[in-house]
Amino acid sequence: MLAMMLATLVLLTSCNEQKKSETAEVTTETENRPNIILFVADDHGLDAIGAYGNPVIKTPNLDKLAAEGAKFTNAYCTSASCAASRSVILTGKYGHATGSYGHVHDYHHFSTYDTITSLPVRLEQEGYLTARIGKYHLAPEDVYKFTDVLKADARSTYEMAEACKEVIEDDQPFFLYFCTDDPHRAKSTDPGNWRAPNSFGNRPEGYPGIETVTYDPKEVLVPEFLPDTQETREEIAQYYQSISRIDQGFGKLMQMLKESGKADNTVVIYISDNGMAFPGAKTTLYEPGMKLPCIVKDPSVEAKGNTIDAMITWADLTPTILDMAKVDLNSLKTHGRSFKPVLNDAKSETGNWNEIYASHTFHEITMYYPMRVVREGDYKLIRNIAWGLEYPFASDLWASSTWQEVHRHNKEFFGNRKTEDYLHRPEFELFDLSKDPNELNNLADKNHKEVLDRLIEKMKAFQLKTKDPWYNSWDYDPVLQGSGLNL
């Protein structure tokens, strides 16, 4: 009997020691995981950051991040619309496969399928404290659930940064989803005066903790796709000012991170959801709408100040962040892949990153204009599925003084593109970006049939692989319409 009791005691002691060992291993693994900050601006194009070559705008803190980390020069959103883009960022899946076709808020009411597992949910399962602050623009909340929801004025990045103090100082590894309202357009500055520039969230009294930085409209850089008018310049000056406010709040956040002692174990990623809020950029899949800033500082990477040419999309963000968090990538199926290896060995890896895809269907619910994109090297194919329709305007872009100046005077050109060509597009637009970076010379003709046919086949394969309902638009097979039409 005594022997049996001793044996049981030994067994229990052994089990307890094993459990302690397993707990210690899990705790150690969690402690060794980096913190991750994903900072998402709203409508910030590649045109307006010093680190990307703009000599006018003042973005010293973002420039410092690029100097200490890496900047991507071929980073793309997959849908140039706020809500649809954010769904891709936090799931790694194209919106057409998750039901995230367009805007969530108000009467638009698009919503992600409740069967989808998002990045914050997966990270929480791995022991991360997940927190969000600022613009959300996603649904349903059960899919995009965060441990903590922080409150602050999303136009005041300094105030937002201060609200994140407890998360940064928490003992758990954290994932902070930091989303500004800037530099998105605000409500009309002066509804009675169409010439008045939009404020882009700027206000005369400024914001606490922020030094107001203003710009002379004569000195701003006007991208070639926009008309060089007084109206455009005044709006870009406001846009720049909003971005400088972002930069100062970002600097405050980085200061707090350094003071917490966690800067050396925190990955910081800066991106935007889509291009600048001007016609010809936001809501389009032309380069100004989808080619965006992406600056990544990963303390585990020794190289600093890298410029990386690899083509990545926001579908790659979720798998990359999971990879950085040391989470099994097979545990969450995505349409993207981790670009962490590119950070570690940029020169040898970029050759494997020369193809991307994009999928835009709605912005507002009244803006039905599905587009699909495949880019292979320098060739880019856009398919405008509803090409018979006039290209629809987002309400804020239509009301902009930049557009109204062209519209009210019936001008032939909008920037470097004919106004008629902007409004009415062919089914296929094929461009060689090495020779035609402004996407003005459509090569979708008989002389480029081989390239066109090859990219069409790649587009079809992409749509099938990602279960795109709009694949059916190629031949309208009733089998793909669902049982209701499968006669």
C-alpha positions in Angstrom: 0.0 0.0 0.0 2.8 2.4 1.0 4.6 1.5 -2.3 1.5 2.4 -4.3 1.1 5.7 -2.5 4.8 6.6 -3.1 4.4 5.6 -6.8 1.3 7.8 -7.1 3.1 10.7 -5.4 6.1 10.4 -7.8 3.7 10.3 -10.8 1.8 13.4 -9.7 5.0 15.2 -9.0 6.3 14.2 -12.5 3.1 15.4 -14.1 3.2 18.8 -12.3 6.8 19.3 -13.2 5.9 18.5 -16.9 3.0 21.0 -16.8 5.3 23.7 -15.2 7.8 23.0 -17.9 5.2 23.3 -20.7 3.8 26.5 -19.1 7.3 27.9 -18.9 7.9 27.0 -22.6 4.7 28.7 -23.7 5.5 31.8 -21.5 9.0 32.0 -22.9 7.7 31.7 -26.4 5.2 34.4 -25.8 7.7 36.7 -24.2 10.1 36.2 -27.1 7.4 37.3 -29.6 7.7 40.9 -30.9 5.1 43.6 -30.3 3.6 44.8 -33.6 2.2 48.2 -34.5 0.3 48.5 -37.7 -0.2 52.2 -38.4 -2.8 52.8 -41.2 -3.4 56.3 -42.6 -6.6 57.1 -44.5 -6.1 58.1 -48.2 -2.3 58.8 -48.0 -0.7 58.4 -51.4 2.8 57.6 -52.3 3.2 61.2 -53.5 3.4 62.9 -50.1 6.2 61.5 -48.0 9.7 62.9 -47.9 11.3 59.5 -47.8 9.6 58.7 -51.2 11.1 61.8 -52.8 8.8 64.7 -52.1 11.0 67.6 -51.2 8.2 69.9 -50.1 6.2 68.0 -47.5 7.6 67.7 -43.9 7.4 64.2 -42.6 10.6 63.8 -40.5 9.3 61.0 -38.3 8.1 58.8 -41.2 11.4 59.6 -42.9 13.3 58.4 -39.8 11.3 55.2 -39.8 12.4 54.6 -43.4 16.0 55.3 -42.6 15.9 52.8 -39.7 13.9 50.2 -41.5 12.9 49.5 -45.1 10.6 51.2 -47.6 8.8 49.3 -50.4 8.5 51.0 -53.8 6.0 48.5 -55.2 3.4 48.1 -52.5 -0.2 47.9 -53.5 -3.6 47.9 -51.9 -6.0 45.4 -53.7 -9.1 47.6 -53.5 -8.8 51.4 -53.5 -11.6 51.9 -51.1 -11.4 52.3 -47.3 -13.6 49.5 -45.9 -12.8 47.0 -48.6 -9.1 47.6 -48.3 -9.1 47.3 -44.6 -10.9 43.9 -44.8 -8.0 42.7 -46.9 -5.4 44.1 -44.5 -6.9 42.2 -41.5 -7.8 38.9 -43.3 -5.2 38.4 -46.0 -8.1 37.6 -48.4 -9.5 39.5 -51.3 -12.8 41.2 -50.6 -14.7 39.4 -53.3 -14.0 36.1 -51.4 -15.2 37.4 -48.0 -18.2 39.5 -48.9 -16.3 42.7 -48.2 -17.3 44.3 -51.5 -17.5 48.0 -50.4 -18.3 50.3 -47.5 -19.6 49.0 -44.2 -21.2 52.2 -42.7 -24.5 53.8 -43.3 -26.8 52.4 -46.0 -23.9 50.6 -47.8 -23.8 47.9 -45.2 -21.4 45.4 -46.8 -20.1 42.9 -44.2 -17.5 40.2 -44.0 -18.7 36.6 -43.8 -18.9 35.4 -40.2 -16.9 32.3 -41.1 -13.7 34.3 -41.6 -11.0 34.4 -39.0 -9.2 37.7 -38.9 -5.7 38.7 -37.9 -6.5 40.1 -34.4 -8.6 37.1 -33.5 -5.7 34.7 -34.5 -3.2 36.8 -32.6 -5.3 36.8 -29.5 -5.4 33.0 -29.7 -1.6 33.2 -29.5 -1.5 35.2 -26.4 -1.3 38.7 -27.8 -3.1 41.7 -26.4 -4.9 43.2 -29.4 -6.0 46.8 -29.4 -7.4 49.2 -31.9 -7.8 52.9 -32.0 -9.3 55.3 -34.5 -11.0 54.4 -37.7 -12.6 51.0 -37.7 -14.8 50.8 -40.8 -15.2 47.0 -40.6 -18.0 44.5 -39.8 -19.1 42.4 -38.1 -17.3 43.1 -34.9 -17.2 39.4 -34.0 -15.0 38.8 -37.0 -12.7 41.8 -36.3 -12.7 41.5 -32.5 -9.9 43.2 -30.6 -9.2 42.7 -26.9 -9.2 46.5 -26.2 -10.9 49.4 -28.0 -9.3 52.7 -27.3 -10.9 56.1 -27.6 -9.5 59.3 -29.0 -10.1 61.9 -31.7 -9.0 60.1 -34.9 -8.0 63.4 -36.4 -5.6 64.0 -33.6 -2.8 61.4 -33.9 -1.0 63.0 -30.8 -4.1 62.3 -28.7 -4.4 58.8 -30.2 -0.8 58.1 -29.3 -1.3 59.2 -25.7 -4.4 56.9 -25.4 -2.1 53.9 -26.3 0.1 54.2 -23.2 -1.3 51.3 -21.2 -1.2 49.0 -24.1 2.4 49.8 -24.9 3.4 49.3 -21.2 1.4 46.1 -20.7 3.3 42.9 -19.9 1.7 40.9 -22.7 3.1 41.1 -26.3 0.7 43.5 -28.1 -0.7 44.1 -31.5 -1.7 47.7 -31.9 -3.9 48.6 -34.9 -3.6 52.4 -35.1 -5.9 54.0 -37.7 -6.1 57.7 -38.4 -8.9 59.6 -40.1 -6.2 61.8 -41.7 -5.7 62.7 -44.5 -9.2 61.7 -45.6 -11.4 64.6 -46.8 -13.6 66.2 -44.2 -17.2 67.5 -44.8 -17.3 70.4 -47.2 -15.4 73.5 -45.9 -18.0 75.8 -47.4 -21.0 74.1 -49.0 -22.1 77.4 -50.6 -18.7 77.9 -52.4 -17.6 75.1 -54.8 -14.2 76.7 -55.2 -13.4 76.4 -51.5 -10.7 73.8 -50.8 -11.6 70.9 -48.5 -10.0 71.1 -45.1 -8.8 67.5 -44.9 -9.5 67.7 -41.2 -7.4 70.8 -40.6 -8.9 73.5 -38.4 -7.8 77.0 -37.5 -7.3 76.4 -33.8 -5.2 73.3 -34.5 -4.9 70.3 -32.3 -3.3 69.8 -28.8 0.3 68.7 -28.9 0.5 69.4 -32.6 2.5 72.2 -34.3 0.4 73.4 -37.2 2.4 73.1 -40.5 1.0 74.9 -43.4 1.9 74.9 -47.1 1.9 77.5 -49.8 -0.3 76.2 -52.7 2.3 77.6 -55.1 4.9 75.3 -53.8 3.1 71.9 -53.6 3.7 69.2 -56.2 0.8 68.5 -58.5 0.9 64.9 -59.8 0.5 64.6 -63.6 -2.8 62.9 -63.3 -4.4 66.0 -61.7 -5.0 69.4 -63.4 -2.6 72.1 -62.3 -5.1 74.6 -61.2 -5.5 77.0 -58.2 -8.3 74.7 -56.9 -6.1 71.6 -57.1 -3.1 73.3 -55.5 -5.2 74.7 -52.6 -6.6 71.2 -51.9 -3.1 69.6 -52.0 -1.8 72.2 -49.6 -4.6 71.1 -47.1 -3.8 67.5 -47.8 -0.1 68.0 -47.0 -1.0 69.8 -43.7 -3.1 66.8 -42.7 -0.2 64.5 -43.4 2.2 66.6 -41.3 -0.3 66.2 -38.4 -0.1 62.4 -38.9 3.7 62.6 -38.8 3.8 64.4 -35.5 1.4 62.0 -33.9 3.5 59.1 -35.3 6.6 60.7 -33.7 4.8 60.9 -30.4 3.9 57.2 -30.6 7.5 56.3 -31.4 8.8 58.4 -28.5 6.4 56.6 -26.1 7.6 53.2 -27.5 11.2 54.2 -26.9 10.5 55.4 -23.3 8.7 52.1 -22.6 12.0 50.2 -23.4 10.2 48.1 -26.0 11.4 49.7 -29.2 14.0 47.0 -29.8 11.3 44.3 -29.7 8.5 46.0 -31.7 7.8 45.8 -35.4 6.4 49.0 -36.8 4.6 49.1 -40.1 3.3 52.2 -41.8 0.8 52.0 -44.7 -2.3 53.7 -46.1 -5.6 52.0 -47.1 -5.7 53.6 -50.6 -4.4 56.5 -52.6 -4.9 60.2 -52.1 -8.6 61.4 -52.1 -8.6 63.0 -55.5 -10.3 61.8 -58.7 -7.9 59.6 -60.7 -6.5 58.1 -57.5 -8.8 56.8 -54.8 -11.5 54.3 -56.0 -9.4 53.6 -59.2 -7.0 50.9 -59.9 -4.6 53.2 -61.7 -1.3 53.5 -60.0 -2.1 56.6 -57.9 -5.1 54.8 -56.4 -3.3 51.5 -55.4 0.4 52.1 -55.3 1.1 53.2 -51.7 3.7 53.8 -49.0 4.8 50.8 -47.0 7.6 51.4 -44.4 8.6 48.5 -42.2 11.0 48.5 -39.2 11.7 45.1 -38.0 14.3 45.1 -35.2 15.4 41.6 -36.0 16.6 42.8 -39.5 20.2 44.1 -39.4 20.1 46.1 -42.6 18.8 49.6 -42.3 17.5 52.1 -44.9 16.7 49.4 -47.5 14.7 50.3 -50.6 12.8 47.1 -51.7 11.4 46.7 -55.2 9.5 43.5 -54.5 5.8 43.7 -55.5 3.6 43.1 -52.5 -0.1 43.7 -51.7 -2.1 44.2 -48.6 -3.2 40.6 -48.9 0.4 39.8 -47.8 0.1 41.8 -44.6 -1.7 39.3 -42.5 0.6 36.4 -43.3 3.6 38.6 -42.8 2.5 39.8 -39.4 1.7 36.2 -38.4 5.2 35.2 -39.5 6.7 38.0 -37.5 4.7 36.9 -34.5 6.0 33.3 -34.9 2.5 31.9 -35.7 2.2 28.9 -37.9 1.1 30.3 -41.3 -0.8 27.1 -42.1 -3.1 27.9 -39.2 -4.8 30.7 -41.1 -5.4 30.3 -44.8 -4.9 33.5 -46.8 -4.5 34.6 -50.4 -1.2 36.3 -49.6 2.2 35.2 -48.4 4.7 36.5 -45.9 7.2 39.1 -47.2 9.4 38.8 -44.1 12.1 36.9 -46.1 12.4 40.0 -48.4 13.2 42.1 -45.4 15.9 39.7 -44.4 17.5 39.2 -47.8 16.1 41.8 -50.1 18.4 41.4 -53.1 18.0 37.6 -53.5 14.3 37.5 -52.9 12.8 40.3 -54.9 13.0 38.3 -58.2 10.3 36.0 -56.8 8.0 38.9 -56.2 7.1 40.3 -59.6 3.4 39.6 -59.9 0.3 41.0 -58.1 -3.4 41.0 -58.4 -6.2 43.4 -57.3 -9.9 43.4 -57.0 -12.2 46.4 -56.6 -16.0 46.1 -56.8 -17.7 48.9 -54.9 -16.8 52.0 -53.1 -20.2 53.4 -52.1 -23.1 51.0 -52.9 -24.2 53.3 -55.7 -20.7 53.0 -57.3 -20.9 49.6 -58.9 -17.8 49.3 -61.1 -16.0 46.0 -60.7 -12.4 46.0 -61.8 -9.8 43.2 -61.7 -6.0 43.7 -62.2 -3.1 41.5 -62.9 0.4 42.9 -63.1 3.3 40.8 -64.4 6.6 42.6 -64.3 6.1 45.9 -66.2 2.8 44.8 -67.8 -0.4 45.7 -66.1 -3.9 44.6 -67.2 -7.1 46.2 -65.9 -10.4 44.6 -66.8 -13.4 47.0 -66.4 -16.2 44.4 -66.0 -18.9 47.0 -66.2 -17.2 49.0 -68.9 -20.4 50.1 -70.5 -21.2 52.3 -67.5 -19.8 55.7 -66.9 -17.1 55.6 -64.2 -18.9 56.5 -60.9 -17.7 59.1 -58.5 -17.4 58.9 -54.7 -19.5 61.6 -53.3 -16.6 63.5 -51.7 -14.5 63.3 -54.9 -17.4 64.6 -57.0 -17.8 67.6 -54.7 -14.1 68.4 -54.6 -13.2 71.8 -56.1 -10.4 70.0 -58.0 -13.1 68.1 -60.0 -15.7 70.8 -60.1 -13.4 73.2 -61.8 -13.0 70.8 -64.7 -16.6 69.7 -64.7 -18.2 73.2 -64.6 -16.0 74.5 -67.4 -16.4 71.4 -69.6 -12.6 71.0 -69.9 -11.3 68.5 -72.4 -8.6 67.2 -70.1 -8.5 66.2 -66.5 -4.8 66.2 -65.8 -2.9 64.3 -68.5 -5.9 62.2 -69.4 -8.9 63.2 -71.6 -11.9 63.8 -69.4 -14.0 61.6 -71.7 -11.4 58.8 -71.3 -11.6 59.1 -67.5 -15.3 58.7 -67.5 -15.7 56.1 -70.2 -13.3 53.2 -70.2 -12.8 50.1 -72.5 -13.2 46.6 -71.1 -9.4 46.0 -71.2 -6.6 48.5 -70.4 -3.1 47.1 -70.9 -0.1 49.2 -70.0 3.7 48.8 -70.1 4.6 50.7 -67.0 8.3 50.9 -67.9 7.5 53.0 -70.9 4.1 54.5 -69.8 4.1 55.0 -66.0 1.1 57.4 -66.3 -1.1 54.6 -68.0 -2.1 56.6 -71.0 -1.2 54.3 -73.9 -3.6 51.4 -74.0 -1.9 48.4 -75.6 -4.9 46.1 -75.6 -5.0 45.7 -79.4 -3.9 43.1 -82.0 -0.3 44.1 -81.8 -0.1 43.0 -78.2 -2.5 40.0 -78.4 0.0 37.5 -77.0 0.6 39.6 -73.8 -3.2 40.4 -73.5 -4.2 36.7 -73.8 -1.6 35.6 -71.3 -2.6 38.1 -68.7 -6.3 37.3 -69.3 -5.6 33.7 -68.5 -3.7 34.6 -65.4 -6.6 36.8 -64.3 -9.1 34.0 -64.8 -6.9 31.6 -62.9 -6.7 34.1 -60.0 -10.4 34.6 -60.0 -11.1 30.8 -59.9 -8.5 30.3 -57.1 -9.9 33.0 -54.9 -13.6 32.1 -55.7 -14.4 35.4 -57.3 -18.2 35.5 -58.1 -17.3 37.9 -61.0 -15.4 35.1 -62.8 -18.9 34.3 -64.1 -18.8 37.5 -66.2 -16.4 35.9 -68.7 -19.1 33.5 -70.1 -22.1 33.7 -67.8 -22.2 30.0 -67.0 -25.6 29.5 -65.2 -24.0 26.7 -63.0 -21.9 29.4 -61.3 -25.0 31.5 -60.5 -26.2 29.2 -57.8 -29.0 26.5 -57.6 -31.7 29.1 -58.4 -30.5 29.4 -62.0 -29.1 25.9 -62.5 -31.9 24.6 -64.6 
